[in-house]
Amino acid sequence: MDFFQWLGFVGMIFIVYGYFLLQSEKLKSTSIKFQLLNLTGAILLIISLFVHFNLGSFLIEIFWIIITLYGMYKNSKTSQY
């Protein structure tokens, strides 16, 4: 496994871990920790996709980032961090 595959793997772990914490009710979807896990994971996956490109994965990560940033913006307006 090369460096970029490792980055993608770590990104996947961040996203899955965040989802697990959400489902186990350890985090709320509005928590900054959950949002940052999602954002960091998606960014790491995007970086890995610059080297090992896959259109479907690239597009889902772009949408993941956009939706996460929207959620962070929305949460910042309601001060739920």
MDTraj code that builds the backbone (N, CA, C; nanometers):
import mdtraj as md
import numpy as np

residues = "MET ASP PHE PHE GLN TRP LEU GLY PHE VAL GLY MET ILE PHE ILE VAL TYR GLY TYR PHE LEU LEU GLN SER GLU LYS LEU LYS SER THR SER ILE LYS PHE GLN LEU LEU ASN LEU THR GLY ALA ILE LEU LEU ILE ILE SER LEU PHE VAL HIS PHE ASN LEU GLY SER PHE LEU ILE GLU ILE PHE TRP ILE ILE ILE THR LEU TYR GLY MET TYR LYS ASN SER LYS THR SER GLN TYR".split()
xyz = np.array([
    [0.0842, -0.1166, 0.0000],
    [0.0000, 0.0000, 0.0000],
    [0.0899, 0.1245, 0.0000],
    [0.0638, 0.2166, -0.0911],
    [0.1448, 0.3383, -0.0960],
    [0.0869, 0.4452, -0.0026],
    [0.1559, 0.5576, 0.0059],
    [0.1186, 0.6665, 0.0962],
    [-0.0243, 0.7151, 0.0718],
    [-0.0631, 0.7305, -0.0531],
    [-0.1958, 0.7830, -0.0850],
    [-0.3063, 0.6832, -0.0541],
    [-0.2770, 0.5556, -0.0680],
    [-0.3741, 0.4543, -0.0270],
    [-0.3928, 0.4579, 0.1246],
    [-0.2833, 0.4796, 0.1980],
    [-0.2930, 0.4929, 0.3435],
    [-0.3758, 0.6150, 0.3815],
    [-0.3559, 0.7264, 0.3114],
    [-0.4364, 0.8458, 0.3387],
    [-0.5849, 0.8162, 0.3196],
    [-0.6176, 0.7493, 0.2111],
    [-0.7565, 0.7125, 0.1847],
    [-0.8109, 0.6196, 0.2918],
    [-0.7282, 0.5279, 0.3370],
    [-0.7687, 0.4340, 0.4413],
    [-0.7973, 0.5078, 0.5724],
    [-0.7100, 0.6002, 0.6082],
    [-0.7299, 0.6795, 0.7299],
    [-0.8564, 0.7651, 0.7163],
    [-0.8779, 0.8237, 0.5991],
    [-0.9991, 0.9006, 0.5751],
    [-1.1245, 0.8168, 0.5929],
    [-1.1207, 0.6952, 0.5418],
    [-1.2342, 0.6046, 0.5570],
    [-1.2582, 0.5734, 0.7044],
    [-1.1514, 0.5517, 0.7807],
    [-1.1644, 0.5244, 0.9237],
    [-1.2309, 0.6429, 0.9950],
    [-1.1896, 0.7650, 0.9612],
    [-1.2492, 0.8837, 1.0229],
    [-1.4003, 0.8876, 0.9978],
    [-1.4407, 0.8646, 0.8739],
    [-1.5826, 0.8718, 0.8387],
    [-1.6623, 0.7608, 0.9071],
    [-1.6094, 0.6399, 0.9046],
    [-1.6793, 0.5266, 0.9666],
    [-1.6859, 0.5449, 1.1186],
    [-1.5766, 0.5917, 1.1786],
    [-1.5747, 0.6147, 1.3232],
    [-1.6767, 0.7224, 1.3621],
    [-1.6830, 0.8289, 1.2859],
    [-1.7815, 0.9332, 1.3116],
    [-1.9235, 0.8799, 1.3018],
    [-1.9479, 0.7976, 1.2013],
    [-2.0814, 0.7399, 1.1842],
    [-2.1146, 0.6453, 1.2990],
    [-2.0158, 0.5680, 1.3423],
    [-2.0364, 0.4790, 1.4568],
    [-2.0705, 0.5598, 1.5827],
    [-1.9959, 0.6672, 1.6079],
    [-2.0237, 0.7508, 1.7247],
    [-2.1625, 0.8130, 1.7175],
    [-2.2046, 0.8490, 1.5977],
    [-2.3389, 0.9032, 1.5791],
    [-2.4445, 0.7973, 1.6099],
    [-2.4289, 0.6790, 1.5541],
    [-2.5281, 0.5728, 1.5727],
    [-2.5314, 0.5207, 1.7156],
    [-2.4179, 0.5257, 1.7836],
    [-2.4136, 0.4799, 1.9228],
    [-2.4498, 0.5927, 2.0199],
    [-2.4934, 0.7058, 1.9642],
    [-2.5393, 0.8223, 2.0391],
    [-2.4322, 0.8812, 2.1312],
    [-2.3067, 0.8661, 2.0907],
    [-2.1958, 0.9277, 2.1634],
    [-2.1708, 1.0693, 2.1115],
    [-2.2170, 1.0964, 1.9901],
    [-2.2078, 1.2288, 1.9297],
    [-2.3415, 1.2633, 1.8671],
    [-2.3697, 1.3931, 1.8614],
    [-2.4858, 1.4412, 1.7870],
    [-2.4383, 1.4816, 1.6477],
    [-2.5287, 1.4804, 1.5530],
    [-2.4919, 1.5199, 1.4165],
    [-2.4512, 1.6666, 1.4101],
    [-2.4886, 1.7437, 1.5097],
    [-2.4529, 1.8853, 1.5126],
    [-2.3213, 1.9128, 1.5852],
    [-2.2585, 1.8091, 1.6421],
    [-2.1350, 1.8331, 1.7175],
    [-2.0183, 1.8634, 1.6227],
    [-1.9318, 1.9507, 1.6684],
    [-1.8158, 1.9884, 1.5871],
    [-1.7244, 1.8678, 1.5651],
    [-1.7141, 1.7790, 1.6626],
    [-1.6294, 1.6603, 1.6475],
    [-1.6798, 1.5723, 1.5326],
    [-1.8110, 1.5503, 1.5280],
    [-1.8686, 1.4706, 1.4201],
    [-1.8432, 1.5367, 1.2848],
    [-1.8671, 1.6678, 1.2781],
    [-1.8475, 1.7403, 1.1524],
    [-1.7011, 1.7356, 1.1080],
    [-1.6086, 1.7531, 1.2017],
    [-1.4662, 1.7513, 1.1664],
    [-1.4180, 1.6123, 1.1263],
    [-1.4711, 1.5080, 1.1899],
    [-1.4375, 1.3717, 1.1467],
    [-1.4805, 1.3497, 1.0020],
    [-1.6020, 1.3921, 0.9694],
    [-1.6515, 1.3783, 0.8321],
    [-1.5695, 1.4598, 0.7333],
    [-1.5443, 1.5848, 0.7670],
    [-1.4709, 1.6730, 0.6768],
    [-1.3278, 1.6247, 0.6554],
    [-1.2594, 1.5907, 0.7624],
    [-1.1210, 1.5424, 0.7519],
    [-1.1151, 1.4119, 0.6731],
    [-1.2061, 1.3211, 0.7035],
    [-1.2096, 1.1942, 0.6311],
    [-1.2305, 1.2131, 0.4822],
    [-1.3238, 1.2992, 0.4469],
    [-1.3523, 1.3238, 0.3052],
    [-1.2343, 1.3910, 0.2361],
    [-1.1690, 1.4844, 0.3035],
    [-1.0525, 1.5504, 0.2436],
    [-0.9393, 1.4514, 0.2215],
    [-0.9147, 1.3649, 0.3184],
    [-0.8092, 1.2635, 0.3013],
    [-0.8416, 1.1694, 0.1855],
    [-0.9681, 1.1321, 0.1733],
    [-1.0077, 1.0460, 0.0613],
    [-0.9914, 1.1171, -0.0724],
    [-1.0255, 1.2447, -0.0780],
    [-1.0077, 1.3227, -0.2019],
    [-0.8599, 1.3266, -0.2405],
    [-0.7738, 1.3507, -0.1420],
    [-0.6295, 1.3543, -0.1707],
    [-0.5843, 1.2211, -0.2287],
    [-0.6298, 1.1113, -0.1703],
    [-0.5901, 0.9801, -0.2218],
    [-0.6434, 0.9573, -0.3632],
    [-0.7599, 1.0164, -0.3927],
    [-0.8200, 0.9985, -0.5248],
    [-0.7501, 1.0802, -0.6329],
    [-0.6727, 1.1802, -0.5941],
    [-0.5939, 1.2532, -0.6940],
    [-0.4897, 1.1620, -0.7582],
    [-0.4449, 1.0616, -0.6841],
    [-0.3442, 0.9676, -0.7354],
    [-0.4100, 0.8413, -0.7908],
    [-0.5075, 0.7889, -0.7188],
    [-0.5779, 0.6659, -0.7592],
    [-0.7225, 0.7032, -0.7907],
    [-0.7423, 0.7656, -0.9070],
    [-0.8713, 0.8265, -0.9407],
    [-0.9798, 0.7236, -0.9658],
    [-1.0969, 0.7559, -0.9132],
    [-1.2194, 0.6803, -0.9362],
    [-1.3315, 0.7843, -0.9363],
    [-1.3979, 0.8032, -1.0490],
    [-1.4958, 0.9106, -1.0637],
    [-1.6082, 0.9029, -0.9608],
    [-1.6642, 0.7855, -0.9423],
    [-1.7750, 0.7712, -0.8467],
    [-1.7335, 0.8083, -0.7054],
    [-1.6189, 0.7608, -0.6631],
    [-1.5690, 0.7932, -0.5289],
    [-1.5362, 0.9412, -0.5165],
    [-1.4773, 0.9974, -0.6211],
    [-1.4434, 1.1388, -0.6200],
    [-1.5687, 1.2243, -0.6044],
    [-1.6724, 1.1935, -0.6808],
    [-1.7959, 1.2715, -0.6747],
    [-1.8650, 1.2599, -0.5399],
    [-1.8697, 1.1410, -0.4834],
    [-1.9357, 1.1271, -0.3532],
    [-1.8601, 1.2030, -0.2452],
    [-1.7285, 1.2074, -0.2548],
    [-1.6504, 1.2823, -0.1557],
    [-1.6686, 1.4321, -0.1721],
    [-1.6825, 1.4791, -0.2955],
    [-1.7101, 1.6215, -0.3184],
    [-1.8434, 1.6585, -0.2534],
    [-1.9465, 1.5771, -0.2769],
    [-2.0761, 1.6028, -0.2151],
    [-2.0685, 1.5914, -0.0640],
    [-1.9905, 1.4962, -0.0132],
    [-1.9737, 1.4773, 0.1314],
    [-1.9152, 1.6038, 0.1939],
    [-1.8147, 1.6601, 0.1294],
    [-1.7515, 1.7832, 0.1782],
    [-1.8496, 1.8997, 0.1742],
    [-1.9207, 1.9155, 0.0635],
    [-2.0163, 2.0264, 0.0496],
    [-2.1256, 2.0164, 0.1560],
    [-2.1804, 1.8983, 0.1755],
    [-2.2875, 1.8791, 0.2731],
    [-2.2356, 1.9019, 0.4148],
    [-2.1149, 1.8546, 0.4434],
    [-2.0562, 1.8758, 0.5760],
    [-2.0327, 2.0237, 0.6021],
    [-1.9783, 2.0945, 0.5034],
    [-1.9563, 2.2383, 0.5207],
    [-2.0886, 2.3123, 0.5402],
    [-2.1921, 2.2720, 0.4674],
    [-2.3245, 2.3301, 0.4865],
    [-2.3734, 2.3062, 0.6295],
    [-2.3576, 2.1840, 0.6787],
    [-2.3986, 2.1521, 0.8155],
    [-2.3217, 2.2334, 0.9177],
    [-2.1926, 2.2505, 0.8955],
    [-2.1118, 2.3304, 0.9879],
    [-2.1568, 2.4763, 0.9859],
    [-2.1847, 2.5279, 0.8686],
    [-2.2331, 2.6659, 0.8564],
    [-2.3673, 2.6816, 0.9277],
    [-2.4588, 2.5895, 0.9012],
    [-2.5905, 2.5941, 0.9613],
    [-2.5803, 2.5848, 1.1139],
    [-2.4962, 2.4960, 1.1634],
    [-2.4795, 2.4806, 1.3079],
    [-2.4154, 2.6032, 1.3719],
    [-2.3261, 2.6680, 1.2980],
    [-2.2629, 2.7873, 1.3546],
    [-2.3629, 2.9012, 1.3708],
    [-2.4641, 2.9030, 1.2860],
    [-2.5671, 3.0067, 1.2944],
    [-2.6606, 2.9842, 1.4128],
    [-2.6751, 2.8588, 1.4558],
    [-2.7646, 2.8281, 1.5683],
    [-2.6855, 2.8054, 1.6967],
    [-2.5530, 2.8207, 1.6905],
    [-2.4645, 2.8083, 1.8081],
    [-2.4834, 2.6782, 1.8846],
    [-2.4902, 2.5672, 1.8128],
    [-2.5066, 2.4373, 1.8788],
    [-2.3752, 2.3650, 1.8951],
    [-2.2621, 2.4293, 1.8690],
    [-2.1326, 2.3629, 1.8885],
    [-2.1083, 2.3566, 2.0339],
])
top = md.Topology()
chain = top.add_chain()
for i, resn in enumerate(residues, 1):
    res = top.add_residue(resn, chain, resSeq=i)
    for name in ("N", "CA", "C"):
        top.add_atom(name, md.element.get_by_symbol(name[0]), res)
traj = md.Trajectory(xyz[None], top)
